[in-house]
């Protein structure tokens, strides 16, 4: 599509430019969102995997890039599980959770990090084979939600948890800014809010 073609050309012209590499990765992630919406889950997974490959060399540059990479892996893991590769999907989800937990621990007042972690716990719960483990993951998400609600910082899209929805597109901030992402990329929750659908 146009976004992918444009970002590919810009990245090819300056392959060592981290911001352009990151922008190109977001174009691939958006493609994954689009393909999943069309029911092409294998294509969506491949797009997210390409996004993760582009983001991997950026991980040492900033925490924001690491968080973005974790969100891509979260999407990747959920799609792998949907396609029958449960063990591989679980590894991606667990890796994403570890990164997001570290980010939230190190910067506990960063609202977007708390939202990302809440979403990740919901994704994790949706992919558990054990109802007890699923309940434990869901309780972690609910704890974050309740804390944000007490603080008056809970976004409407997180007011109630539902079943698994499709992936969200990246935020306007991520798509257009020259800096790493810092807000509103809580994957499935945002698209549920935008489309009036269900949460993860």
Buried (B, 14 or more C-beta within 10 A) or exposed (E): EEBBEEBBEBBEEEEEBBBBBBBBBBBBBBBBBBBBBEEBBEBBBBBBBBBBEBBEEBBEEBBBBBBBBBBBBBBBBBBBBBBEBBEBBBBBBEBBBEBBBBBBEEBEEBBBBBBBBBBBBBBBBBBBEEEEEBEBBBEBBBEBBEEBEEEEEBBEBBEEBEEBBBBBBBBEBBBEBEEBBBBBBBBBBBBBBEEEEBBB
